[in-house]
Amino acid sequence: MLRRSFIHLPGVGRKREQAIWQAGIRDWEDFLARGEQCLPPALFRMGRPVVRRSLAALGRGEAGLAELAEMFPTAEHWRLVTHYSRLAFLDIETGGDPHQWGGITVVGVYAGGELRQYLAGRDLHQAAHALAGYHGVVTFGGASFDLPVLRRVFGNLVLPPLHLDLYRLLRRLGLRGGLKRIERRLGISRPPEVEGLNGWDAVRLWREYMAGRRGALELLLRYNACDARNLEPLLAHTLQALTAHLMGRPLSW
């Protein structure tokens, strides 16, 4: 998908990108080889240096990711994960003391089949570097909640170049609602002990844990684990649907 993308060229939106494909231009190399004959002169003239820069950045591998990420609108970062696929799935819980870690209670990071959870009063400070080394971070609503909260709390926060906010991407496709509702619609399940729990329950469980209730923390961590882990299959659904939508194919949900 990345090499076929022209959305980052000057003056190119989704409709004009479709027109480039319909003109027979398949990818960046094709643009340079045949664009002068197939495309409007102004589009080719303005697009040529951007395409050359894109190919050069891609050729540098991981070293070129940050440059490519800056060239693409954040809403189109999903196109890059075919080449840059080392992703971390992030979810945070809040409801703690606002004067301690901004009220963050748990930061869950799922990547490579491994879950790491950082807990207030234990090792939450380590969450500042939990996303270091990844190509991108995947969240649900993270553009308006998770990442702004983390930025306020951690002055030394390390973030990958790419961010895929599944909440916003799915809304673009017409799939609305909260994470749990969308999971049910797509057949993504949760263990019985956390089925039906929501963000308010996460706040309650933290308060019960602080009050000494046995088992409250364990349940909270299981809930957070599902929020983070379930982003992986949700991303797979999202990428498939975005690609189908872009290619003019019907969505499967």
C-alpha positions in Angstrom: 0.0 0.0 0.0 2.8 2.4 0.8 4.4 2.5 -2.6 1.0 2.9 -4.2 0.2 5.9 -2.1 0.1 9.4 -3.6 -1.9 11.1 -0.9 1.2 12.9 0.4 1.8 14.7 -2.9 1.0 18.4 -3.1 -2.7 19.0 -3.9 -3.5 15.3 -3.9 -6.5 14.1 -1.9 -8.3 10.8 -2.1 -10.2 11.5 -5.3 -7.1 12.7 -7.1 -5.2 9.7 -5.9 -7.8 7.5 -7.4 -7.4 9.5 -10.7 -3.6 8.8 -10.6 -4.3 5.1 -10.3 -6.9 5.2 -13.1 -4.3 6.8 -15.3 -2.3 3.6 -15.0 0.3 4.8 -12.5 0.7 1.9 -10.1 3.4 3.0 -7.7 6.2 5.5 -7.1 8.6 4.0 -9.6 5.8 4.0 -12.2 5.1 7.7 -11.4 8.7 8.6 -12.2 8.9 6.4 -15.3 5.6 7.2 -17.0 4.0 10.1 -15.0 5.2 12.7 -17.5 3.2 11.0 -20.3 0.2 10.0 -18.2 -0.5 12.8 -15.8 -1.2 16.5 -15.9 2.1 18.4 -16.2 1.6 20.4 -13.0 0.9 17.3 -11.0 3.9 15.5 -12.3 6.2 18.5 -11.9 5.2 19.1 -8.2 4.9 15.4 -7.4 8.3 14.3 -8.8 10.5 15.6 -6.0 8.2 14.3 -3.4 8.2 10.8 -4.9 12.0 10.8 -5.2 12.3 11.9 -1.6 9.8 9.1 -0.6 11.8 6.4 -2.4 15.0 7.7 -0.8 13.5 7.6 2.6 12.1 4.1 2.1 15.5 2.9 0.9 17.0 3.9 4.2 14.8 1.4 6.0 14.1 2.3 9.7 16.3 5.4 9.4 13.8 6.9 6.9 10.6 6.1 8.8 10.5 9.4 10.7 10.8 11.4 7.4 8.0 9.3 5.7 5.8 9.7 8.8 6.1 13.5 8.6 5.3 13.5 4.9 2.1 11.6 5.3 -1.0 13.0 7.2 -1.4 11.2 10.5 -4.8 9.9 9.4 -2.9 8.0 6.6 -0.2 6.5 8.8 -1.9 3.1 8.4 -0.5 2.9 4.9 3.1 2.6 6.3 2.6 -0.4 8.4 3.0 -2.8 5.5 6.7 -1.8 5.6 7.0 -0.7 9.2 5.2 -3.3 11.2 6.8 -3.3 14.6 3.8 -2.0 16.5 2.9 -1.6 20.2 -0.7 -1.6 21.3 -1.3 0.8 24.1 -4.1 1.4 26.6 -4.1 3.4 29.8 -6.4 3.5 32.9 -7.0 6.5 35.0 -9.0 7.5 38.0 -6.2 7.7 40.6 -5.0 10.7 42.5 -4.7 13.5 40.0 -1.7 14.9 41.9 0.2 11.6 41.3 1.0 10.7 37.8 -1.9 12.8 36.5 -4.4 10.2 37.8 -2.9 7.4 35.6 -3.2 4.0 37.4 -2.1 1.5 34.7 -0.3 1.7 31.4 -0.7 -1.5 29.3 1.6 -2.1 26.3 1.1 -5.3 24.2 3.7 -6.1 21.5 5.1 -9.2 20.0 2.9 -11.4 22.0 4.1 -10.0 25.3 2.1 -7.8 27.7 3.8 -5.2 30.0 1.8 -3.3 32.5 3.1 -0.3 34.5 1.4 0.4 37.8 1.1 3.6 39.8 3.0 3.2 43.0 5.2 0.5 41.5 6.9 1.1 38.2 4.8 3.7 36.4 7.8 5.9 35.7 9.2 3.2 33.3 6.2 3.8 31.0 7.9 6.9 29.6 10.2 4.7 27.6 7.8 1.7 27.1 7.3 2.6 23.4 10.9 3.1 22.5 12.1 1.1 19.5 8.7 0.5 17.9 7.7 1.8 14.5 4.3 2.8 15.7 1.8 2.8 18.5 -1.8 1.7 18.1 -4.6 3.0 20.3 -8.4 3.4 20.4 -9.1 7.0 21.0 -5.5 7.7 21.9 -5.2 10.9 19.9 -7.6 12.6 22.2 -7.0 10.7 25.5 -4.1 8.3 26.0 -1.3 10.2 24.3 -2.2 13.7 25.6 -2.4 12.3 29.1 0.9 10.6 28.8 2.5 13.7 27.3 1.3 15.8 30.3 2.7 13.4 32.8 6.0 12.4 31.2 8.2 15.2 30.0 10.6 12.5 28.7 7.9 10.5 26.9 9.3 8.5 23.9 6.8 8.0 21.1 7.2 6.1 17.8 6.9 8.0 14.5 3.6 6.4 13.6 0.3 6.6 15.5 -2.8 4.6 14.4 -5.9 5.7 16.3 -8.4 3.0 15.5 -11.3 5.0 16.9 -10.8 7.6 14.2 -10.0 5.2 11.4 -13.1 3.1 12.1 -15.4 6.2 12.2 -14.1 7.0 8.7 -15.4 3.6 7.6 -18.8 4.2 9.3 -18.2 1.9 12.3 -19.0 4.0 15.4 -19.2 3.4 19.1 -16.9 2.4 21.9 -14.2 -0.3 21.9 -16.4 -3.0 23.5 -19.3 -2.4 21.2 -17.1 -2.6 18.1 -15.4 -5.7 19.4 -18.8 -7.5 19.8 -19.8 -6.5 16.2 -16.5 -7.9 14.8 -16.6 -11.1 16.9 -13.6 -10.2 19.1 -14.2 -11.8 22.5 -13.2 -11.1 26.1 -12.9 -13.6 29.0 -16.1 -13.9 31.2 -14.5 -12.2 34.2 -14.0 -8.9 32.4 -16.9 -9.1 29.9 -19.2 -6.1 30.6 -16.6 -4.1 32.5 -15.9 -0.5 31.3 -13.8 2.6 32.1 -15.9 3.4 35.1 -15.4 -0.1 36.5 -11.6 0.5 36.0 -11.8 3.6 38.2 -13.9 1.7 40.8 -11.5 -1.3 40.9 -8.5 1.0 41.5 -10.3 2.7 44.4 -11.2 -0.7 45.8 -7.6 -1.8 45.4 -6.4 1.3 47.3 -9.0 0.5 50.0 -7.5 -3.0 50.4 -10.0 -5.1 48.6 -8.3 -8.4 47.6 -8.6 -9.3 43.9 -9.5 -5.8 42.7 -6.1 -5.1 41.3 -5.9 -8.4 39.5 -9.3 -7.8 37.8 -8.2 -4.3 36.8 -5.1 -5.6 35.2 -7.0 -8.3 33.4 -9.4 -5.6 32.1 -6.5 -3.5 30.9 -4.8 -6.5 29.3 -7.9 -7.1 27.2 -8.1 -3.4 26.2 -4.5 -3.6 24.9 -4.5 -7.1 23.4 -7.7 -6.8 21.5 -6.3 -3.8 19.6 -4.3 -6.3 17.6 -7.2 -8.2 15.9 -9.1 -4.9 15.7 -6.2 -3.4 13.7 -6.3 -6.4 11.3 -10.0 -5.8 10.7 -9.3 -2.0 10.2 -6.4 -2.4 7.8 -8.4 -4.9 5.7 -11.4 -2.6 5.6 -9.4 0.6 4.8 -7.7 -1.1 1.9 -11.0 -2.4 0.6 -12.6 1.0 0.9 -9.7 2.7 -0.9 -9.8 0.2 -3.7 -13.6 0.7 -4.1 -14.5 -2.8 -2.8 -17.5 -3.4 -0.4 -16.8 -3.6 3.3 -17.2 -7.0 5.0 -19.1 -5.8 8.1 
